[in-house]
Amino acid sequence: MHFSVIEPAAGRERAAAHDWNAGAYQQHQWLWRFLPAPQGAPRRFVFRRHDAGDLPRFYVVSEAQPSSPTPNWAVRSKAYAPQLAPGDELAFELRANPVVTTRGADGRSRRHDVVMQAKKRLLAEQGLARWAQWQSPQRPALPDLVRSAGSAWILARAGKLGVVIDETTLQVEGYMQHRGKSDELRFSTVDFSGRLRVVDPDALGRALIDGVGHGKAFGCGLLLVRRLG
């Protein structure tokens, strides 16, 4: 595995800007150019866009080592084989697409944005149809709703990730809804950060390589960690 940083090459930022025309729905396909593979072969990688100022920058974990298709982009790669042990304490960052799955009357399962689902539940408790109808001071502010729904989502998954998350350091913010060309809501993202303690190194190792949650083609799921101190 490789951990790579892809960003405009020094002195070629303007040319790189002309290359870059991918939105949230095209970023994965755009990055394929850096990871050539035979026709029909799956491209196994997870990534996160983490801009530097006005310029796009990507962190990528991939099986193959990326290479730039043009001189306008610089690629820095290193072998990626995290050495983890029970009890290790790490800082983490994660941009995720937090969803819950429900089953409808037709028996089909559907995924729902956890924040919108929390809104729906609260409105049902109040007997209301729309958020704007709830004028009570007890109505939670959106950042509080994001924090509570997002915290519940990540904490519920900590065991499968092989970690214990320090709730006192957990930050849940940056909620964004991403819409398609028809202005239909397609997916949402939330940024998580804080500290964790490793319980199961193998489980965490898999999460670092495979990503967390859904929406990986949209730049979600790449778990970034660093040692404290």
C-alpha positions in Angstrom: 0.0 0.0 0.0 1.0 3.6 -0.6 0.1 6.9 1.1 0.4 9.8 -1.4 -0.1 13.5 -1.5 -1.2 14.9 -4.9 -1.0 18.7 -5.4 -0.1 21.2 -8.1 3.6 21.2 -9.0 5.6 24.3 -7.9 5.5 27.0 -10.5 2.7 25.2 -12.4 -0.3 26.1 -10.3 -2.1 28.0 -13.1 -1.6 25.1 -15.5 -2.8 22.7 -12.9 -5.9 24.8 -12.3 -6.7 24.4 -16.0 -6.4 20.6 -15.6 -8.6 20.6 -12.6 -12.3 20.7 -13.4 -13.7 17.9 -11.2 -16.6 18.5 -8.8 -17.6 16.2 -5.9 -19.0 13.6 -8.4 -16.0 13.5 -10.7 -13.1 13.6 -8.2 -12.7 9.8 -8.0 -12.7 9.4 -11.8 -10.3 12.3 -12.2 -7.9 10.6 -9.8 -8.0 7.5 -11.9 -5.6 9.3 -14.2 -2.9 9.0 -11.5 -3.6 5.3 -11.0 -3.6 3.7 -14.4 -4.9 0.1 -14.6 -5.9 -2.4 -17.3 -9.3 -1.9 -18.8 -12.0 -3.1 -16.5 -9.7 -3.6 -13.5 -10.9 -2.2 -10.2 -9.0 0.8 -8.9 -8.6 0.3 -5.2 -8.0 3.6 -3.3 -9.6 5.9 -0.8 -8.9 9.6 -0.8 -9.7 12.9 0.8 -9.5 16.4 -0.7 -7.8 18.7 1.7 -7.1 22.0 -0.1 -4.1 24.1 0.5 -5.4 27.7 0.2 -7.1 28.0 -3.2 -5.3 24.9 -4.6 -6.6 21.4 -4.5 -4.6 18.8 -2.6 -5.5 15.1 -2.2 -4.4 12.5 0.3 -4.7 9.1 -1.2 -4.2 5.5 0.1 -3.8 3.1 -2.7 -2.6 -0.3 -3.6 -0.7 1.0 -6.6 1.7 3.9 -6.5 0.3 7.0 -8.2 2.1 8.8 -10.9 1.2 12.2 -12.5 -0.2 12.1 -16.0 1.1 15.6 -16.6 4.0 17.8 -15.3 1.4 20.1 -13.7 0.9 17.8 -10.7 3.4 16.6 -8.1 3.0 13.3 -6.4 4.7 12.4 -3.2 4.3 8.7 -2.1 5.6 6.5 0.7 5.0 2.9 1.6 2.0 2.6 3.9 2.0 -0.1 6.5 0.9 1.4 9.9 2.5 -0.3 12.9 -0.1 -0.4 15.6 -0.3 -1.9 19.0 -3.0 -2.2 21.7 -2.9 0.9 23.9 -1.5 3.2 21.2 -3.0 6.7 21.5 -3.5 8.6 18.3 -5.0 11.8 17.0 -7.4 11.2 14.1 -9.3 13.0 11.4 -12.1 11.7 9.2 -14.4 13.1 6.6 -17.3 10.7 6.4 -20.7 10.2 4.8 -22.7 9.2 8.0 -25.9 7.4 7.2 -28.3 5.1 8.9 -30.1 2.3 7.0 -33.9 1.7 7.4 -36.3 -0.7 5.8 -39.4 0.6 4.2 -42.9 -0.9 3.9 -41.9 -2.4 0.6 -39.1 -4.3 2.3 -36.3 -2.4 0.6 -33.5 -0.9 2.6 -32.6 2.8 2.2 -29.8 5.0 3.5 -30.5 8.3 5.2 -28.3 11.2 6.2 -28.0 10.9 10.0 -28.7 14.6 10.5 -31.8 14.7 8.3 -33.0 11.5 10.0 -32.5 13.1 13.4 -34.6 16.1 12.2 -37.3 13.8 11.0 -37.4 12.0 14.3 -37.6 15.2 16.3 -40.3 16.6 14.0 -42.4 13.5 14.5 -42.1 13.9 18.3 -43.4 17.4 18.0 -46.2 16.5 15.5 -44.8 18.8 12.9 -44.1 18.4 9.2 -41.4 20.9 8.5 -38.4 22.2 10.5 -39.4 25.9 10.0 -42.7 25.2 11.8 -40.8 24.5 15.0 -40.4 27.9 16.6 -39.9 26.7 20.2 -36.7 27.8 22.0 -36.2 24.1 22.7 -35.5 23.5 19.0 -31.9 22.4 18.7 -29.5 24.6 16.6 -28.1 22.8 13.5 -24.5 22.6 14.9 -25.9 20.9 18.0 -27.9 18.5 16.0 -24.9 17.7 13.8 -22.8 17.2 16.9 -25.3 14.8 18.6 -26.2 12.8 15.5 -22.6 12.6 14.2 -21.2 11.7 17.6 -23.7 8.8 18.0 -22.8 7.6 14.5 -19.0 7.5 15.0 -19.1 6.2 18.6 -21.4 3.3 17.4 -18.7 2.3 14.9 -15.7 2.6 17.2 -15.8 -1.0 18.2 -15.7 -2.2 14.6 -12.8 0.2 13.9 -10.9 -1.4 16.8 -10.6 1.8 18.8 -12.0 3.6 21.8 -12.7 7.3 21.0 -12.0 9.9 23.7 -15.4 11.6 23.8 -13.9 14.7 25.6 -11.8 15.4 22.5 -14.3 14.5 19.8 -15.1 17.3 17.4 -18.0 16.9 14.9 -18.4 19.8 12.5 -18.3 20.9 8.8 -21.7 19.4 7.9 -22.3 19.8 4.1 -25.0 18.6 1.8 -23.9 17.8 -1.8 -26.4 17.9 -4.5 -26.5 16.6 -8.1 -27.3 18.5 -11.3 -31.0 18.3 -10.6 -30.4 19.9 -7.2 -31.4 16.6 -5.6 -29.6 15.8 -2.3 -27.2 13.0 -3.1 -24.9 12.7 -0.1 -23.7 14.6 3.0 -20.4 14.9 4.7 -19.3 15.6 8.3 -15.8 16.2 9.6 -14.7 14.3 12.7 -11.5 14.7 14.7 -10.2 13.9 18.2 -8.2 11.3 20.0 -8.5 7.5 20.1 -6.9 4.5 21.8 -6.2 1.4 19.8 -7.8 -1.8 21.0 -7.7 -4.1 18.0 -4.7 -3.2 15.7 -5.9 -5.5 12.9 -9.3 -3.9 12.7 -7.9 -0.4 12.7 -5.3 -1.4 10.1 -8.1 -2.5 7.8 -10.0 0.7 8.3 -6.9 2.8 7.5 -6.6 1.0 4.2 -10.2 0.3 3.2 -11.8 3.5 4.6 -14.8 4.1 6.9 -18.5 4.2 5.9 -20.1 4.9 2.6 -19.4 7.6 -0.1 -15.8 6.6 -0.8 -16.1 7.6 -4.5 -16.9 11.1 -3.3 -13.8 11.5 -1.1 -15.3 10.1 2.1 -13.9 7.5 4.5 -10.1 8.1 4.5 -9.1 7.8 8.2 -6.0 9.9 9.0 -4.1 9.2 12.2 -0.9 10.4 13.8 0.9 9.6 17.0 0.5 12.0 19.9 3.5 13.7 21.4 
